[in-house]
């Protein structure tokens, strides 16, 4: 289904934003409600379900925190995220130096955390049962941990040297956090440990080239501005302004050396990319100019480029229940990418005479079912 993703002509997402869309999130409970955050501070909540049951429909905006709302973010919203366990609450963070905890039903902030610098990214653990910490990456090199229960930002992780552009909790271990910084480094932390830092990822896997006198480990040769765990938490994808994407073994910290080729990335801030869920093989969806590049995670193959936006794509999010993708762009549009339905084949067509060219090589089976080869 992922290999046949195409722009759906029958599904629109209601256009509410008057400026670029930076961030999207679909709630993990039902996979039905989606949040978007815009560069004008506006947040919109959509219902993705087709209530009309017609083949062509528009995903309606249920409500929004618009420019006239008293608690609207003053500047660009960089990250929105649903509370992982129910849809009664969501979070947003902004260049206005705040992280807001919203009550979905009243659209009022239940809590506001304020920081000294621009907030680039925040994340709540999808699996945590023993803590309610929100990790926050800001203009400061210190990673902030805000506790939803106490309402305080007591915990700080120190180790980066420049601003923290992306943060992501492991979907496997509730106390493990990955952070990416403009200092070219990606760090893994166990937030229970006093020192915090478990490891700093090293693109050379400890084998320094003779020319390099730099002793410190770097993940990229540039700003690291994107992080995404695979769904099982065993691997971590990172992207940097060196136009590279790297795949790491998250338990050993080893660079797996998968080569994705040149991955164009000129963003000055965090890039919101995503991976498929429930697919084999797994795919990564990466904003790339006005297109979305689709890579096979473990082979590095560029499978396709999804074209349809008129301007820079800033974020994409995967809907696992239906293997759909939604993307947001500076063109103010959210596009829905839905697997194309294969044409039903006439009954008398034998398997052997089928045209094979539509089968992507990633789908081909390695085994044969014919009897004459046994």
Beta strands, then each sheet from edge to edge (+ up, - down):
strand 1: 5-7
strand 2: 11-13
strand 3: 21-26
strand 4: 33-38
strand 5: 43-47
strand 6: 57-65
strand 7: 77-82
strand 8: 89-94
strand 9: 98-103
strand 10: 108-114
strand 11: 119-124
strand 12: 133-138
strand 13: 143-147
strand 14: 152-157
strand 15: 164-169
strand 16: 176-181
strand 17: 186-190
strand 18: 197-200
strand 19: 224-229
strand 20: 235-240
strand 21: 244-249
strand 22: 274-275
strand 23: 283-288
strand 24: 291-296
strand 25: 302-307
strand 26: 313-319
strand 27: 324-329
strand 28: 334-339
sheet 1: 1+ 28- 27+ 26-
sheet 2: 2+ 6+ 5- 4+ 3-
sheet 3: 7+ 8- 9+ 10-
sheet 4: 11+ 12- 13+ 14-
sheet 5: 15+ 16- 17+ 18-
sheet 6: 19+ 20- 21+
sheet 7: 22+ 23- 24+ 25-
end
